[in-house]
Amino acid sequence: MKDCLLLFLTMLKIGLFTFGGGYAMIALLENEFVAVRKWLDRDEFLDMVAIAESTPGPIAINAATYIGYKLHGFFGSLTATVAICIPSFVIIYGISLFLDAFLTLSFVACAFRGIQVCVIYLIFSAGLKMLGQMKKTPFHLFVLGVTMIGMILSSLFAVSFSVIFFILISGAFGLVAYVYRSLCQTRGDKKDDLS
Amino acid sequence: MIYLDLFLTFLQIGAVSFGGGYAMISLIREKALLYGWLTEEELLNMIAVSESTPGPIAVNMATFVGSTQGGMLGSFLATLGVVLPSFVIILLIAALIGNFLKYRGVQAFLGGIRPCVVGLILATGLTMLMSTLLGFKTIGERLEIDVNGIVILGLLIGISTLIRKITAKKPSPILMILISAGLGMLLYSL
């Protein structure tokens, strides 16, 4: 019980002090759980990060649920997940109540028009950073190109084709490419056996 | 019914968005514009607020959309929706499956999704750029070019390059948001 309370408070603190989303949170989690409290060892933590990044959903939530489960089972995961959401929820709920009134002030509205441009800039720099880290095989470039062109065309011609389909089709395409590659390989191996 | 719509929409978003907050923006944009929950400008404001407040961006966005559409209950249900798939999937992995990344099939599936997510983010950035700075969303609409916006974008790119040269570090999103707020006040109120 006492351990769960400590987990709750730690996650609450991390939820309150991380700006900039999941990746910023990973660094704080590592400091808190590996370096300071030694609740997890380094290898476990790295496994956790790999899993949190490759499962759907917010990375911070994935990480909190996983760490909570590893430490105290189901209740640990519930405690950690709820705790990490509480600061966000309270702060954003508060802001949402008065943002519209705030925006009727003309200088605030002007500031936000500038901020809107900045958000577009931030989205691009996040995308370009991920592009830099991406492997650039013909397969990757093909999926990237088709997704981009498909998205832009469907937006230009106001055709509704959900982002969800792009994601699922790309995943399925990844599987097909893998199966095709392994088939080619086994056939190649057989040829080697015969000769 | 708005509560059910909020819950189910954010449940979908939580279940299929791979790659964290920015990857989620394309899906949230699609759903929010589809249901008329937000305009493009409101969406951009909300992303800025989510970036400059603590906590996971996805949770911030869910709470915000939920609150503007359905008050306290709406924000609770939207947040629950976006968190629930993560919670269940991770619980299954931690309790039953173990490190699922060792399976080749999973690797192949994720390998297909990774470039798709990069494409989604870049395409979303481009369509947002067109609709806010050039004023057209679909073919056939007239151009309405926002000169101030283009000047601000140019200045932001210049300033961030300069900061990176001087400090050898990327400027934080919050710093860039503050700079852009100043530029906005200066240029748009003239």
Boltz contact constraints between the chains, C-beta under 6 A:
constraints:
  - contact:
      token1: [A, 15]
      token2: [B, 55]
      max_distance: 6.0
  - contact:
      token1: [A, 16]
      token2: [B, 54]
      max_distance: 6.0
  - contact:
      token1: [A, 17]
      token2: [B, 54]
      max_distance: 6.0
  - contact:
      token1: [A, 18]
      token2: [B, 54]
      max_distance: 6.0
  - contact:
      token1: [A, 19]
      token2: [B, 54]
      max_distance: 6.0
  - contact:
      token1: [A, 20]
      token2: [B, 173]
      max_distance: 6.0
  - contact:
      token1: [A, 21]
      token2: [B, 21]
      max_distance: 6.0
  - contact:
      token1: [A, 21]
      token2: [B, 57]
      max_distance: 6.0
  - contact:
      token1: [A, 22]
      token2: [B, 20]
      max_distance: 6.0
  - contact:
      token1: [A, 47]
      token2: [B, 99]
      max_distance: 6.0
  - contact:
      token1: [A, 50]
      token2: [B, 101]
      max_distance: 6.0
  - contact:
      token1: [A, 54]
      token2: [B, 110]
      max_distance: 6.0
  - contact:
      token1: [A, 55]
      token2: [B, 89]
      max_distance: 6.0
  - contact:
      token1: [A, 56]
      token2: [B, 15]
      max_distance: 6.0
  - contact:
      token1: [A, 56]
      token2: [B, 16]
      max_distance: 6.0
  - contact:
      token1: [A, 56]
      token2: [B, 17]
      max_distance: 6.0
  - contact:
      token1: [A, 56]
      token2: [B, 18]
      max_distance: 6.0
  - contact:
      token1: [A, 57]
      token2: [B, 14]
      max_distance: 6.0
  - contact:
      token1: [A, 57]
      token2: [B, 85]
      max_distance: 6.0
  - contact:
      token1: [A, 57]
      token2: [B, 86]
      max_distance: 6.0
  - contact:
      token1: [A, 58]
      token2: [B, 56]
      max_distance: 6.0
  - contact:
      token1: [A, 58]
      token2: [B, 58]
      max_distance: 6.0
  - contact:
      token1: [A, 59]
      token2: [B, 20]
      max_distance: 6.0
  - contact:
      token1: [A, 60]
      token2: [B, 56]
      max_distance: 6.0
  - contact:
      token1: [A, 61]
      token2: [B, 83]
      max_distance: 6.0
  - contact:
      token1: [A, 61]
      token2: [B, 86]
      max_distance: 6.0
  - contact:
      token1: [A, 62]
      token2: [B, 86]
      max_distance: 6.0
  - contact:
      token1: [A, 62]
      token2: [B, 90]
      max_distance: 6.0
  - contact:
      token1: [A, 65]
      token2: [B, 87]
      max_distance: 6.0
  - contact:
      token1: [A, 65]
      token2: [B, 90]
      max_distance: 6.0
  - contact:
      token1: [A, 66]
      token2: [B, 90]
      max_distance: 6.0
  - contact:
      token1: [A, 66]
      token2: [B, 94]
      max_distance: 6.0
  - contact:
      token1: [A, 69]
      token2: [B, 94]
      max_distance: 6.0
  - contact:
      token1: [A, 77]
      token2: [B, 91]
      max_distance: 6.0
  - contact:
      token1: [A, 81]
      token2: [B, 87]
      max_distance: 6.0
  - contact:
      token1: [A, 85]
      token2: [B, 59]
      max_distance: 6.0
  - contact:
      token1: [A, 87]
      token2: [B, 54]
      max_distance: 6.0
  - contact:
      token1: [A, 87]
      token2: [B, 55]
      max_distance: 6.0
  - contact:
      token1: [A, 88]
      token2: [B, 55]
      max_distance: 6.0
  - contact:
      token1: [A, 88]
      token2: [B, 59]
      max_distance: 6.0
  - contact:
      token1: [A, 88]
      token2: [B, 60]
      max_distance: 6.0
  - contact:
      token1: [A, 89]
      token2: [B, 63]
      max_distance: 6.0
  - contact:
      token1: [A, 89]
      token2: [B, 79]
      max_distance: 6.0
  - contact:
      token1: [A, 91]
      token2: [B, 53]
      max_distance: 6.0
  - contact:
      token1: [A, 92]
      token2: [B, 60]
      max_distance: 6.0
  - contact:
      token1: [A, 92]
      token2: [B, 63]
      max_distance: 6.0
  - contact:
      token1: [A, 92]
      token2: [B, 64]
      max_distance: 6.0
  - contact:
      token1: [A, 93]
      token2: [B, 63]
      max_distance: 6.0
  - contact:
      token1: [A, 93]
      token2: [B, 67]
      max_distance: 6.0
  - contact:
      token1: [A, 93]
      token2: [B, 75]
      max_distance: 6.0
  - contact:
      token1: [A, 95]
      token2: [B, 49]
      max_distance: 6.0
  - contact:
      token1: [A, 96]
      token2: [B, 64]
      max_distance: 6.0
  - contact:
      token1: [A, 96]
      token2: [B, 67]
      max_distance: 6.0
  - contact:
      token1: [A, 96]
      token2: [B, 68]
      max_distance: 6.0
  - contact:
      token1: [A, 107]
      token2: [B, 185]
      max_distance: 6.0
  - contact:
      token1: [A, 110]
      token2: [B, 184]
      max_distance: 6.0
  - contact:
      token1: [A, 110]
      token2: [B, 185]
      max_distance: 6.0
  - contact:
      token1: [A, 110]
      token2: [B, 188]
      max_distance: 6.0
  - contact:
      token1: [A, 110]
      token2: [B, 189]
      max_distance: 6.0
  - contact:
      token1: [A, 111]
      token2: [B, 181]
      max_distance: 6.0
  - contact:
      token1: [A, 111]
      token2: [B, 184]
      max_distance: 6.0
  - contact:
      token1: [A, 111]
      token2: [B, 185]
      max_distance: 6.0
  - contact:
      token1: [A, 112]
      token2: [B, 45]
      max_distance: 6.0
  - contact:
      token1: [A, 113]
      token2: [B, 184]
      max_distance: 6.0
  - contact:
      token1: [A, 113]
      token2: [B, 188]
      max_distance: 6.0
  - contact:
      token1: [A, 114]
      token2: [B, 152]
      max_distance: 6.0
  - contact:
      token1: [A, 114]
      token2: [B, 180]
      max_distance: 6.0
  - contact:
      token1: [A, 114]
      token2: [B, 181]
      max_distance: 6.0
  - contact:
      token1: [A, 114]
      token2: [B, 183]
      max_distance: 6.0
  - contact:
      token1: [A, 114]
      token2: [B, 184]
      max_distance: 6.0
  - contact:
      token1: [A, 115]
      token2: [B, 48]
      max_distance: 6.0
  - contact:
      token1: [A, 115]
      token2: [B, 177]
      max_distance: 6.0
  - contact:
      token1: [A, 115]
      token2: [B, 180]
      max_distance: 6.0
  - contact:
      token1: [A, 115]
      token2: [B, 181]
      max_distance: 6.0
  - contact:
      token1: [A, 116]
      token2: [B, 44]
      max_distance: 6.0
  - contact:
      token1: [A, 116]
      token2: [B, 132]
      max_distance: 6.0
  - contact:
      token1: [A, 117]
      token2: [B, 149]
      max_distance: 6.0
  - contact:
      token1: [A, 117]
      token2: [B, 152]
      max_distance: 6.0
  - contact:
      token1: [A, 117]
      token2: [B, 153]
      max_distance: 6.0
  - contact:
      token1: [A, 118]
      token2: [B, 156]
      max_distance: 6.0
  - contact:
      token1: [A, 118]
      token2: [B, 176]
      max_distance: 6.0
  - contact:
      token1: [A, 118]
      token2: [B, 177]
      max_distance: 6.0
  - contact:
      token1: [A, 118]
      token2: [B, 180]
      max_distance: 6.0
  - contact:
      token1: [A, 119]
      token2: [B, 44]
      max_distance: 6.0
  - contact:
      token1: [A, 119]
      token2: [B, 47]
      max_distance: 6.0
  - contact:
      token1: [A, 119]
      token2: [B, 48]
      max_distance: 6.0
  - contact:
      token1: [A, 120]
      token2: [B, 125]
      max_distance: 6.0
  - contact:
      token1: [A, 120]
      token2: [B, 128]
      max_distance: 6.0
  - contact:
      token1: [A, 120]
      token2: [B, 129]
      max_distance: 6.0
  - contact:
      token1: [A, 121]
      token2: [B, 156]
      max_distance: 6.0
  - contact:
      token1: [A, 122]
      token2: [B, 173]
      max_distance: 6.0
  - contact:
      token1: [A, 123]
      token2: [B, 125]
      max_distance: 6.0
  - contact:
      token1: [A, 124]
      token2: [B, 125]
      max_distance: 6.0
  - contact:
      token1: [A, 126]
      token2: [B, 22]
      max_distance: 6.0
  - contact:
      token1: [A, 127]
      token2: [B, 121]
      max_distance: 6.0
  - contact:
      token1: [A, 127]
      token2: [B, 122]
      max_distance: 6.0
  - contact:
      token1: [A, 127]
      token2: [B, 125]
      max_distance: 6.0
  - contact:
      token1: [A, 130]
      token2: [B, 118]
      max_distance: 6.0
  - contact:
      token1: [A, 131]
      token2: [B, 118]
      max_distance: 6.0
  - contact:
      token1: [A, 134]
      token2: [B, 115]
      max_distance: 6.0
  - contact:
      token1: [A, 134]
      token2: [B, 118]
      max_distance: 6.0
  - contact:
      token1: [A, 140]
      token2: [B, 115]
      max_distance: 6.0
  - contact:
      token1: [A, 143]
      token2: [B, 115]
      max_distance: 6.0
  - contact:
      token1: [A, 143]
      token2: [B, 116]
      max_distance: 6.0
  - contact:
      token1: [A, 144]
      token2: [B, 115]
      max_distance: 6.0
  - contact:
      token1: [A, 144]
      token2: [B, 118]
      max_distance: 6.0
  - contact:
      token1: [A, 144]
      token2: [B, 119]
      max_distance: 6.0
  - contact:
      token1: [A, 147]
      token2: [B, 116]
      max_distance: 6.0
  - contact:
      token1: [A, 147]
      token2: [B, 119]
      max_distance: 6.0
  - contact:
      token1: [A, 148]
      token2: [B, 119]
      max_distance: 6.0
  - contact:
      token1: [A, 148]
      token2: [B, 122]
      max_distance: 6.0
  - contact:
      token1: [A, 148]
      token2: [B, 123]
      max_distance: 6.0
  - contact:
      token1: [A, 151]
      token2: [B, 123]
      max_distance: 6.0
  - contact:
      token1: [A, 152]
      token2: [B, 123]
      max_distance: 6.0
  - contact:
      token1: [A, 155]
      token2: [B, 127]
      max_distance: 6.0
  - contact:
      token1: [A, 156]
      token2: [B, 138]
      max_distance: 6.0
  - contact:
      token1: [A, 156]
      token2: [B, 139]
      max_distance: 6.0
  - contact:
      token1: [A, 158]
      token2: [B, 138]
      max_distance: 6.0
  - contact:
      token1: [A, 163]
      token2: [B, 26]
      max_distance: 6.0
  - contact:
      token1: [A, 163]
      token2: [B, 27]
      max_distance: 6.0
  - contact:
      token1: [A, 163]
      token2: [B, 30]
      max_distance: 6.0
  - contact:
      token1: [A, 164]
      token2: [B, 16]
      max_distance: 6.0
  - contact:
      token1: [A, 166]
      token2: [B, 116]
      max_distance: 6.0
  - contact:
      token1: [A, 167]
      token2: [B, 16]
      max_distance: 6.0
  - contact:
      token1: [A, 167]
      token2: [B, 113]
      max_distance: 6.0
  - contact:
      token1: [A, 167]
      token2: [B, 116]
      max_distance: 6.0
  - contact:
      token1: [A, 170]
      token2: [B, 112]
      max_distance: 6.0
  - contact:
      token1: [A, 170]
      token2: [B, 113]
      max_distance: 6.0
  - contact:
      token1: [A, 170]
      token2: [B, 116]
      max_distance: 6.0
  - contact:
      token1: [A, 171]
      token2: [B, 109]
      max_distance: 6.0
  - contact:
      token1: [A, 171]
      token2: [B, 112]
      max_distance: 6.0
  - contact:
      token1: [A, 171]
      token2: [B, 113]
      max_distance: 6.0
  - contact:
      token1: [A, 173]
      token2: [B, 112]
      max_distance: 6.0
  - contact:
      token1: [A, 174]
      token2: [B, 108]
      max_distance: 6.0
  - contact:
      token1: [A, 174]
      token2: [B, 109]
      max_distance: 6.0
  - contact:
      token1: [A, 174]
      token2: [B, 111]
      max_distance: 6.0
  - contact:
      token1: [A, 174]
      token2: [B, 112]
      max_distance: 6.0
  - contact:
      token1: [A, 175]
      token2: [B, 108]
      max_distance: 6.0
  - contact:
      token1: [A, 175]
      token2: [B, 109]
      max_distance: 6.0
  - contact:
      token1: [A, 178]
      token2: [B, 108]
      max_distance: 6.0
